[in-house]
């Protein structure tokens, strides 16, 4: 009985000392990733504090730490090597570390998955892998193996995944249909699906064929709309410019016509003083002759008066 109590004390000790020491929570991750093909090597990292003296790796359903490592030279992390991935290593892991003040709390859980155990399912998409933003699409993952569940994974930076129970129909492959409502550009990328059984959720089939999903974002339509609006504005200003040019030309013609009418009236007045059949030079000559005749008459009159005065 005392042995059991001591063992339980060791299990509960980390949580008690965490509250007293306030050690930071460690971070667990797998390299190159948490979904590993069969017989591939993988490293599990546990990053904690500079105060850490030992790092412990805990696998779900294990009573004792699955492995213990001393920290590296940096002291704030340790690595746990898995030379060849098998079903034995597939599972859910957590890590924690030990310092002079006690044990840290456990890290978040990390699911380490092994793939390649079963034949690969097939993946299709409806209506098309090339759609516009906001459209709903459906991925169908199907297999001749009666899997209990299927998982759809988007590869890349977003790392999205969806899990569904399989559907069984008579004379039909086992399948699951993943509906993505209102897709956005963040769904751009490569998709694959896997099948697995409920009693071994971390042991998956080989990956399906890949499908590259291309989402045309609203930015494309916005650019098209902006281009159309700019074109309409240019046409509007061009039309307005042509109307102004036409308006100015019309007023200029009216002004020229008014000037011509004024000149015609002035010419008509001049013509009324100058008969059409008379020579202007003749008129001047006649006027000059008349002036000379008047001067001759006046001179004759002066001569007659002078003789009359002499006779008297």
KAVEN-V775029 format. One record per pair of residues at least 24 apart in sequence whose C-alpha atoms are under 10 Angstrom apart, sorted by the first residue. I is the first residue (numbers start at 0). J is the second residue. If there is no record, write none. Layout:
i=(I:I)
j=(J:J)
This chain:
i=(6:9:10:10:12:12:12:13:13:13:13:13:13:13:13:14:14:14:14:14:15:15:15:15:16:16:16:16:16:17:17:17:17:17:17:18:18:18:18:19:19:19:20:20:20:20:20:20:21:21:21:21:21:22:22:22:22:22:22:22:22:22:22:22:22:23:23:23:23:23:23:23:23:24:24:24:24:24:24:24:24:24:25:25:25:25:25:25:25:25:25:25:25:25:26:26:26:26:26:26:26:26:26:27:27:27:27:27:27:27:27:27:27:27:27:27:28:28:28:28:28:28:28:28:28:28:29:29:29:29:29:29:30:30:32:32:33:33:33:33:33:33:34:34:34:34:34:34:34:34:34:35:35:35:35:35:35:35:35:35:35:35:36:36:36:36:36:36:36:36:36:36:36:36:37:37:37:37:37:37:37:37:37:37:37:37:38:38:38:38:38:38:38:38:38:39:39:39:39:39:39:40:40:40:40:40:40:41:41:41:41:41:41:41:42:42:42:42:42:43:43:43:43:43:43:43:43:43:44:44:44:44:44:44:45:45:45:45:45:45:45:45:45:45:45:46:46:46:46:46:46:46:46:46:46:47:47:47:47:47:47:47:47:47:47:48:48:48:48:48:48:48:48:49:49:49:49:49:50:50:50:50:50:50:50:51:51:51:51:51:51:51:51:51:51:51:51:52:52:52:52:52:52:53:53:53:53:53:53:54:54:54:54:54:54:54:54:54:55:55:55:55:55:55:55:55:56:56:56:56:56:56:56:57:57:57:57:57:57:57:57:58:58:58:58:58:58:58:58:58:58:59:59:59:59:59:59:60:60:60:61:64:64:64:65:65:65:66:67:67:67:68:69:69:70:84:84:84:84:85:85:85:85:85:86:86:86:86:86:86:86:86:87:87:88:88:88:88:89:89:89:89:89:89:89:90:90:90:90:91:110:110:111:111:112:112:112:112:112:113:113:113:113:113:113:114:114:114:114:114:114:114:114:114:115:115:115:115:115:115:116:116:116:116:116:116:117:117:117:117:117:117:117:117:117:117:118:118:118:118:118:118:118:118:118:118:119:119:119:119:119:119:119:119:119:119:119:120:120:120:120:120:120:120:120:120:120:120:120:120:120:120:121:121:121:121:121:121:121:121:122:122:122:122:122:122:122:122:122:122:122:122:122:123:123:123:123:123:123:123:123:124:124:124:124:124:124:125:127:127:128:128:128:128:128:128:129:129:129:129:129:129:130:130:130:130:130:130:130:131:131:131:131:131:131:131:131:131:131:131:132:132:132:132:132:132:132:132:132:132:132:132:133:133:133:133:133:133:133:133:133:133:134:134:134:134:134:134:135:135:135:135:135:135:136:136:136:136:136:136:137:137:137:137:137:138:138:138:138:138:138:138:138:138:139:139:139:139:139:139:140:140:140:140:140:140:140:140:140:140:140:140:140:141:141:141:141:141:141:141:141:141:141:141:141:142:142:142:142:142:142:142:142:143:143:143:143:144:144:144:144:144:144:145:145:145:145:145:145:146:146:146:146:146:146:146:146:146:147:147:147:147:147:147:147:147:147:147:148:148:148:148:148:148:148:148:148:148:149:149:149:149:149:149:149:149:149:149:149:149:149:150:150:150:150:150:150:150:150:151:151:151:151:151:151:151:151:151:151:152:152:152:152:152:152:153:153:153:153:153:153:153:153:153:153:153:154:154:154:154:154:154:154:155:155:155:155:156:156:157:157:157:157:158:158:158:159:159:159:160:160:160:161:162:162:162:163:164:164:164:165:165:165:182:182:182:183:183:183:183:183:184:184:184:184:184:184:184:185:185:185:186:186:186:186:187:187:187:187:187:187:188:188:188:189)
j=(63:63:62:63:101:102:103:95:96:97:101:102:103:104:105:101:102:103:104:105:101:102:103:104:100:101:102:103:104:100:101:102:103:104:105:101:102:103:104:100:101:102:98:99:100:101:102:103:100:101:102:103:104:47:48:50:51:96:97:98:100:101:102:103:104:47:48:95:96:103:104:105:106:48:94:95:96:103:104:105:106:107:54:75:76:93:94:95:96:103:104:105:106:107:76:93:94:95:105:106:107:108:109:56:76:77:78:92:93:94:95:105:106:107:108:109:78:92:93:94:106:107:108:109:110:111:78:79:80:109:110:111:78:80:111:112:89:109:110:111:112:113:89:110:111:112:113:114:201:202:203:83:84:85:89:111:112:113:114:115:202:203:83:84:85:112:113:114:115:116:203:204:205:206:83:84:85:86:112:113:114:115:116:202:203:205:81:82:83:84:85:86:113:114:115:81:82:83:84:85:113:80:81:82:83:84:85:79:80:81:82:83:84:111:78:79:80:81:82:77:78:79:80:81:92:94:109:111:76:77:78:79:80:94:70:75:76:77:78:79:93:94:95:96:106:70:74:75:76:77:78:94:95:96:106:74:75:76:77:94:95:96:97:103:106:73:74:75:76:96:97:98:103:73:74:75:76:98:74:75:96:97:98:99:100:75:76:77:95:96:97:98:99:100:101:102:103:76:96:97:98:99:102:77:95:96:97:98:102:78:79:94:95:96:97:98:102:103:79:93:94:95:96:97:102:105:92:93:94:95:96:105:106:91:92:93:94:95:105:106:108:88:89:90:91:92:93:94:108:109:110:90:91:92:93:108:110:90:91:92:92:93:94:95:92:93:94:94:94:95:96:96:96:97:96:111:112:113:114:112:113:114:116:202:112:113:114:116:199:201:202:203:113:202:112:113:201:202:113:114:199:200:201:202:203:199:200:201:202:201:200:201:201:202:199:200:201:202:203:200:201:202:203:204:205:193:194:195:201:202:203:204:205:206:193:202:203:204:205:206:194:195:202:203:204:205:144:146:193:194:195:202:203:204:205:206:142:143:144:193:194:203:204:205:206:207:143:144:192:193:194:203:204:205:206:207:208:144:146:149:172:173:174:191:192:193:194:204:205:206:207:208:174:191:192:193:206:207:208:209:151:174:175:176:190:191:192:193:206:207:208:209:210:176:190:191:192:207:208:209:210:176:177:178:210:211:212:178:212:213:187:210:211:212:213:214:187:211:212:213:214:215:182:183:212:213:214:215:216:181:182:183:184:213:214:215:216:217:219:220:181:182:183:184:185:186:213:214:215:216:217:218:179:180:181:182:183:184:214:215:216:217:179:180:181:182:183:214:178:179:180:181:182:183:177:178:179:180:181:182:176:177:178:179:180:175:176:177:178:179:190:191:192:210:174:175:176:177:178:192:165:172:173:174:175:176:177:191:192:193:194:207:208:165:166:171:172:173:174:175:176:192:193:194:207:171:172:173:174:175:193:194:207:171:172:173:174:172:173:174:194:195:204:172:173:174:194:195:196:173:174:193:194:195:196:197:203:204:173:174:175:194:195:196:197:198:199:200:173:174:175:193:194:195:196:197:200:203:173:174:175:176:177:192:193:194:195:196:197:203:204:175:177:191:192:193:194:195:203:175:176:177:190:191:192:193:194:206:207:189:190:191:192:193:206:186:187:188:189:190:191:192:209:210:211:212:187:188:189:190:191:209:211:187:188:189:190:185:188:185:186:187:188:186:188:190:185:186:190:190:191:192:192:192:193:194:194:194:196:197:194:195:196:214:215:216:213:214:215:216:217:212:213:214:215:216:217:218:213:214:216:211:212:213:214:211:212:213:214:215:216:212:213:214:213)
